[in-house]
Every structure is written in structure tokens, then in C-alpha cells.
Amino acid sequence: MKPGYAPVFSLSAHAALLAARRRSRAEIMRTILALAEAPFAAGDLTECDDTGRTLQVVALTDHVLIFWPDHATSELRIVKLERVAE
């Protein structure tokens, strides 16, 4: 069986992950690792970036995760991670 995709974080997504609370970080990482194992899974929503690429949007408890699977390089590109207002 082929291993999952490697998660690759944008600088801003990485900073948001580091700034997240411990419980939120655990949820974010569980979600990212699950998506990396199933890179063809759809998010809760989709949106397009300014290049026309389809981005998957996943709503978490405290955050919104935006990613796209790069099938050519077997990487899960984590584009954005934003904390949602409580």
C-alpha cells in the first residue's frame, strides 16, 4: 500500500498552528494526518484561489483549514489555517 501524502505548510499556516491552543493543535494535526492518508477526500466546502486552483475547506472546532492535494508531488499543501471567532 502506498503511504499517504506529506503535509507541507505555508508559512502563515505554520505560524497559526504554533499559535493554536494545545487541544486545537491536536485536532488540527489529527485532521491533517487523516487528510494526508486520504488525499482525494473532499473538504466541507471548496473555493478557488487566484490561479483558479480548487482549494478544499475543512471546518474544525476553532479553526478553518484550507488545503489542496498536489498529486504530482504526493504532498498535501496546507495553504491557510485561520482561527474562527468564538
C-alpha positions as CSV (number, residue, x, y, z in Angstrom):
1,M,0.0,0.0,0.0
2,K,1.3,3.4,-0.9
3,P,2.0,5.7,2.1
4,G,0.0,8.9,2.4
5,Y,0.9,12.4,1.1
6,A,3.4,14.5,3.0
7,P,1.8,17.6,4.6
8,V,3.5,20.9,3.5
9,F,2.6,24.1,5.4
10,S,2.6,27.7,4.1
11,L,4.5,30.0,6.5
12,S,1.2,31.6,7.7
13,A,-0.4,28.2,8.3
14,H,2.6,27.0,10.2
15,A,2.5,30.2,12.4
16,A,-1.2,29.7,13.0
17,L,-0.6,26.1,14.0
18,L,2.1,27.1,16.5
19,A,-0.2,29.8,17.9
20,A,-3.1,27.5,18.4
21,R,-4.1,26.1,21.8
22,R,-2.8,22.6,22.6
23,R,-6.2,20.9,22.2
24,S,-6.8,22.8,18.9
25,R,-3.3,21.8,17.7
26,A,-4.1,18.1,18.4
27,E,-7.3,18.3,16.4
28,I,-5.7,20.2,13.5
29,M,-2.9,17.7,13.3
30,R,-5.2,14.7,13.5
31,T,-7.2,16.2,10.7
32,I,-4.2,16.9,8.5
33,L,-2.8,13.4,9.0
34,A,-6.1,11.9,8.1
35,L,-6.4,14.0,5.0
36,A,-2.8,13.1,4.1
37,E,-3.8,9.4,4.2
38,A,-6.9,10.1,2.0
39,P,-5.8,12.9,-0.3
40,F,-8.8,12.5,-2.7
41,A,-11.2,13.3,0.2
42,A,-13.3,16.4,-0.3
43,G,-13.5,19.1,2.3
44,D,-16.7,20.6,3.7
45,L,-16.6,23.4,1.1
46,T,-14.5,24.3,-1.9
47,E,-13.2,27.7,-3.1
48,C,-10.8,28.8,-5.9
49,D,-7.6,30.7,-5.4
50,D,-6.5,33.5,-7.7
51,T,-4.8,31.0,-10.1
52,G,-8.1,29.0,-10.5
53,R,-6.9,26.1,-8.3
54,T,-9.7,24.3,-6.4
55,L,-9.0,24.5,-2.6
56,Q,-10.7,22.3,-0.1
57,V,-12.0,23.9,3.1
58,V,-12.4,22.0,6.3
59,A,-14.3,23.4,9.3
60,L,-12.8,22.4,12.7
61,T,-13.9,23.3,16.2
62,D,-11.9,26.5,16.5
63,H,-10.2,26.8,13.0
64,V,-10.8,26.6,9.3
65,L,-8.2,24.6,7.3
66,I,-7.7,25.3,3.6
67,F,-5.6,22.9,1.6
68,W,-5.1,21.3,-1.8
69,P,-3.6,17.9,-2.7
70,D,-0.7,18.1,-5.0
71,H,-1.0,14.8,-6.7
72,A,2.1,15.4,-8.9
73,T,4.4,15.5,-5.8
74,S,2.3,13.5,-3.3
75,E,2.0,16.4,-1.0
76,L,-0.9,17.9,0.9
77,R,-0.5,21.7,0.6
78,I,-1.8,23.4,3.7
79,V,-2.4,26.9,2.4
80,K,-4.2,28.6,5.2
81,L,-5.3,28.0,8.8
82,E,-7.5,30.5,10.5
83,R,-8.9,30.7,13.9
84,V,-12.7,31.3,13.9
85,A,-14.3,33.8,16.3
86,E,-15.9,32.3,19.4
